C-alpha cells in the first residue's frame, strides 16, 4: 500500500509571514486523514511546523501517521526548512511515541498549576519590590542576548535566533517596563538582591511566568522556590486561578522544583533537524 499526501488547498502565504498548507493523507488514493504543515511565526522560514496530524480511527496503528509525518518532512525540505517542530498535548501518548520514533526530541514542556485562594507567605528574610527602570534596561539587554543564545544552542541559526529574541520582546513588551499586565520584580533576601521575576497577568484566566532566575552567586539556597512562591502570590492577588510556565529540556533542577510545587505537564514541544 502507498501512503501519499494530497493538497487540500493552495499554498497559503499568511499575514504573519508564514506559509501553510493542508493535505489529505491517502492510502492508495483512499482518504484516511489530514495533516496541516506550516512554517513558524517565531523562527521564520527555517522552522517547519506540524500544526495538526489526524488519522481516522479505522486506519490508526497501521503506520499511516508515521508515513504522513515523513512525507511532511520532505515538503518542509522543499520549502528550505532546516528544522521541524510540533506541539503534543501531554495526554496524547500515541503522538508522543510516533514523533519520538521519528527522531523528534523534547525542546520544552508547558506546565500549569491550579492555585488556591490564599497567597503563600515568603520565607523569613525574603521580600520583593518592583524592578527599577535602570534594572529593567540592564535585564532586558542581558535577557534578550541569553534568550537568543539559548536557541542557537538548540540548533537555530544565529540570525533567526536573534531575530526571534527581538520580535518576542517587541511583541510582549511594546512599552517596556510600563507594558500593561506585565510585572517585573526583584527578590531580596536580608536586603540583598538574589533573583528576578517576570510575570504576565494579561490573560483573565491564567498568569504566566516568562522569566524566573536566581542570581548566580545566590543559587542553591532555596531562592528559586521563593521566586515561584512570589509568582503564585502575585497571580492570586491578581485574581488568576492558574499559573503557567515553560521549562526547557535539560533544566533538571527547574523541572524538579516545579514538580515538587505541584505543577503538571500540559504539553510537549518537540523538534527535529532536517538533514
C-alpha positions in Angstrom: 0.0 0.0 0.0 1.1 3.5 -0.8 0.6 6.4 1.6 0.7 9.9 0.0 -0.2 13.5 0.7 -2.8 15.2 -1.5 -3.1 19.0 -1.2 -6.5 20.2 0.0 -5.7 23.9 -0.7 -3.2 26.2 -2.4 -0.1 27.1 -0.6 -1.0 29.9 1.7 1.1 33.0 2.4 -0.2 34.2 5.7 -0.3 37.8 7.0 2.3 37.0 9.7 4.8 36.0 7.1 4.4 32.2 7.5 3.3 29.8 4.8 1.0 26.8 5.4 -0.9 24.1 3.5 -3.4 21.4 4.5 -3.0 17.9 3.0 -5.2 14.8 2.8 -3.4 11.6 3.9 -4.3 8.9 1.4 -3.6 5.2 1.1 -3.9 4.0 -2.5 -5.9 7.2 -3.1 -8.3 6.5 -0.3 -8.5 9.4 2.3 -7.6 8.3 5.8 -6.7 11.6 7.5 -5.3 15.1 7.3 -2.1 16.9 8.1 -1.5 20.6 8.4 2.0 21.8 7.7 3.3 25.4 8.1 6.3 27.5 9.0 7.0 29.1 12.4 5.9 32.6 13.1 8.7 32.7 15.7 11.6 31.3 13.8 10.7 32.2 10.2 11.3 30.1 7.2 14.0 27.9 8.8 11.5 26.1 11.0 8.6 24.0 9.7 5.6 23.1 12.0 3.4 20.1 12.0 0.3 22.0 13.3 -2.1 19.1 13.1 -2.0 15.4 12.2 -5.1 13.2 12.3 -5.7 9.7 11.1 -9.2 8.2 11.1 -9.8 5.6 13.8 -10.1 2.6 11.4 -6.7 3.3 10.0 -4.8 4.0 13.1 -1.9 1.8 14.4 -1.0 0.9 10.8 1.8 3.3 10.3 -0.3 5.8 8.3 0.7 8.7 10.7 4.4 7.8 10.5 4.5 7.8 6.7 2.4 11.1 6.6 4.8 12.8 9.0 7.8 11.6 7.0 6.2 12.9 3.8 5.6 16.2 5.5 9.3 16.4 6.3 10.0 16.1 2.5 7.6 19.0 1.9 9.4 21.1 4.6 12.8 20.4 3.0 11.4 21.6 -0.4 10.4 24.8 1.4 14.0 25.3 2.5 13.4 24.5 6.2 16.3 23.1 8.3 14.2 22.0 11.3 10.7 20.9 12.0 8.7 21.2 15.3 5.4 20.1 16.7 3.4 20.6 20.0 1.8 17.5 21.5 -0.6 17.5 24.5 0.7 15.6 27.4 -2.3 13.2 27.2 -1.6 12.2 23.6 0.7 9.3 24.4 0.4 7.8 20.9 1.5 11.0 19.2 4.5 11.3 21.6 5.6 7.8 20.7 5.1 8.5 17.0 7.2 11.6 16.9 9.8 10.1 19.3 10.3 7.2 16.9 10.8 9.6 14.1 13.7 11.3 15.9 11.9 14.3 17.4 13.4 15.3 20.8 11.9 17.3 23.6 12.6 21.1 23.4 10.5 22.3 26.3 7.5 21.4 28.4 4.5 23.6 29.2 3.4 23.2 32.8 0.5 24.6 34.9 -0.7 24.7 38.4 -4.2 25.5 39.8 -3.7 27.9 42.6 -5.5 28.3 45.9 -7.1 31.5 47.2 -4.6 32.3 49.9 -1.3 33.9 48.7 1.7 32.0 50.1 4.0 33.7 52.5 7.6 34.3 51.6 10.3 32.8 53.9 11.6 34.9 56.7 14.2 37.5 55.5 12.8 37.4 51.9 10.9 40.3 50.3 10.1 41.6 46.9 10.0 45.0 45.2 9.2 46.3 41.7 12.2 46.4 39.3 13.5 49.9 38.7 13.8 51.4 35.2 17.6 51.1 35.2 17.4 47.5 36.4 14.9 46.7 33.7 17.1 48.2 31.0 20.0 46.1 32.1 17.9 43.0 32.5 16.3 43.4 29.0 19.6 43.7 27.3 21.1 40.7 29.1 18.0 38.6 28.8 17.5 39.2 25.1 21.0 38.0 24.4 20.7 35.0 26.7 17.4 34.1 25.1 18.8 34.2 21.6 21.9 32.2 22.6 19.7 29.5 24.2 18.0 29.0 20.8 21.4 28.8 19.0 22.4 26.1 21.4 19.3 24.2 20.2 20.4 24.3 16.5 18.6 27.5 15.4 20.8 29.7 13.1 22.1 32.7 14.9 20.4 35.3 12.7 17.0 33.5 13.2 17.6 33.2 17.0 18.4 36.9 17.5 15.5 37.9 15.2 13.2 35.8 17.3 14.5 37.4 20.5 14.0 40.8 19.1 10.5 40.1 17.8 9.4 38.4 21.0 10.5 41.3 23.2 8.9 43.9 20.9 5.6 41.9 20.9 5.4 41.2 24.6 6.9 44.4 25.9 5.8 47.2 23.5 6.0 49.8 26.3 8.9 48.2 28.2 8.6 48.2 31.9 5.3 50.1 31.6 3.6 47.4 29.5 0.1 46.7 30.9 -0.2 43.3 32.5 3.5 42.7 33.0 5.1 42.7 36.4 8.8 42.8 37.0 10.1 42.1 40.5 13.4 41.8 42.3 13.6 39.3 45.1 15.7 40.4 48.1 17.0 38.4 51.0 18.3 40.2 54.0 18.3 43.3 51.8 20.4 41.8 49.0 19.0 41.2 45.5 19.1 37.5 44.9 16.7 37.0 41.9 14.2 38.4 39.5 10.7 37.5 38.2 8.8 38.4 35.1 5.1 37.6 35.5 2.3 38.2 32.9 -1.3 38.7 34.1 -2.8 39.8 30.8 -4.9 36.6 30.4 -8.0 36.9 32.6 -7.9 33.1 33.4 -4.2 32.5 33.8 -0.9 34.1 34.9 2.3 33.1 33.2 5.9 33.1 34.3 8.1 34.3 31.4 11.3 34.6 33.3 12.5 33.5 36.8 16.1 33.5 37.7 18.3 33.3 40.8 21.5 35.3 40.5 24.5 33.1 40.1 26.1 34.0 43.4 23.0 33.0 45.3 22.0 29.7 43.8 21.5 26.6 45.8 19.9 28.4 48.8 16.2 28.0 48.0 15.7 31.3 46.4 14.3 29.7 43.2 11.4 28.2 45.3 10.9 31.6 46.9 10.7 33.2 43.5 8.0 30.7 42.5 6.1 31.4 45.7 6.3 35.1 44.8 4.8 34.3 41.3 2.0 32.4 42.9 1.4 35.2 45.4 1.2 37.8 42.6 -1.1 35.6 40.5 -3.5 35.0 43.3 -3.6 38.7 44.2 -4.4 39.5 40.6 -7.3 37.0 40.6 -5.7 34.5 38.3 -6.6 30.9 39.3 -3.9 29.2 37.2 -0.2 29.8 36.8 1.6 28.5 33.7 5.3 28.3 32.6 7.7 26.7 30.2 10.7 24.7 31.2 13.4 23.8 28.7 14.6 20.3 28.2 17.7 19.5 30.3 16.9 22.0 33.0 16.6 19.2 35.6 16.7 21.4 38.7 13.9 23.6 37.5 11.8 20.5 36.5 12.2 19.0 39.9 11.4 22.3 41.6 8.2 22.8 39.6 7.1 19.2 40.1 7.7 19.5 43.8 5.5 22.6 43.9 2.6 20.8 42.2 3.0 21.8 38.5 1.8 19.3 36.0 2.9 19.0 32.3 0.2 20.0 29.9 2.1 19.8 26.6 5.4 18.8 25.0 7.2 20.9 22.3 9.3 18.6 20.1 11.8 19.4 17.4 14.0 17.6 14.8 16.7 18.8 12.4 16.0 18.1 8.8 19.2 16.7 7.4 
